[in-house]
Amino acid sequence: AAALQRLREVFDIEELPPDVLPRKKPPQFMVDLFNKVADANGITRAPGLLEGDVVRSFEDRVRVDQYHFYFDISAMEKSEQMLKAEFRVFKLKRTRVSRRSDTKHFCKVEVYELLESGSRPQKKHLIASRLLSLYTEGWEVFNVTQTVSKWVGNSSSNHGFLITTTHVFNNRVEHNLVKFAKSQGTLQESKNALLVLFTNSNKRRNDASRVPRETQVIESSNAGMSRRPRAAAVPSAKSQVAACHRRELYVDFRAIGWSGWIIYPSGYNAFYCRGSCVFPLGESLNATNHATVQSIVHTLKLSQDVSTPCCVPDELKSLNLLYFDDKENVVLKNYKDMVATRCGCH
């Protein structure tokens, strides 16, 4: 239990989310974002692809009103620094084409922040405005960073967004000709409106690396951790212990009991380092100058207390998790220094 609690701390999971898979599907936007920044194993493809290290998505909670959108953002942590907020709505195609020759094909769409609650709120503040074609459909993305920053600071000011559409011809004004997707009836959930927040967690997740050395490698008897068998290294004549090298350490989220809320990946290879760092340290051992000197002092027995250098991860990559949080919002989070990509003598 203590080991799993420590693992939760490493992954910054305070409350274990409920099992929602496969009942609930993640927004396609979040799945596409995961695939853009990570490979199938969750390993970061390249640095700088993601703005911040956390992306949170919130689904619209208003089912009745066609033009009112509300997002519960209370899952955002107080320590998080918001970088960008996007309001994403799917504009539906207008099917009834007007036969009137004077009908313009564009309408004005305005996004407002609601300043009060209630069934018919009057007070509102204009955030964005643009012209859209009546007869096309697709995602519309509005930058709402300033508004959502205010909501993060004062949650009671969050009354949601209102969208209005205006179509003008022959000095006559028509409202709400255009509709936006809402997850009701036969409509696909994948087109439901989203509020997406890009944030920095501002948490020092490298605390996990300061574990005593003897506890860093988790034995294969622990749930979810398995060292895959490898062919034994051929021992050299000088030493019966294999030289420092990387070995497999697979973390299986299904075996740990986390597969009901982690969307991707199903597990990952963390790898670990094992082997000796005896003199002479070859180039393949990626030894530091300090380690080289230490191995010489040890070999020459110049000091009784000096041991051989340690075989440790020399290069680490970050891991990305796409998961449902305890409020069933989908989160993409990047964790630094989770996968050993190279070992060396240090």
Secondary structure, 3 states (H helix, E strand, C coil): CHHHHHHHHHCCCCCCCCCCCCCCCCCHHHHHHHHHHECCCCEECCCCCCCCCEEEEEECCCCCCCCEECCCCCCCCCCCEEEEEEEEEEECCCCCCCCCCCCCCEEEEEEEEECCCCCCCCCEEEEEEEEEECCCCEEEEEECHHHHHHHHHCHHHCCCEEEEEEEEECCEEEECCCCECCCCCCCCHHHCCEEEEEEECCCCHHHHHCCCHHHHCCCCCCCCEECCCCCCCCCCCCCCCCECEEECCEEEHHHHCCCCCEEECCEEECCEEECECCCCCCHHHCCCHHHHHHHHHHHCCCCCCCCCCCEEEEEEEEEEEEEECCCCCEEEEEEEEEEEEEEEEC
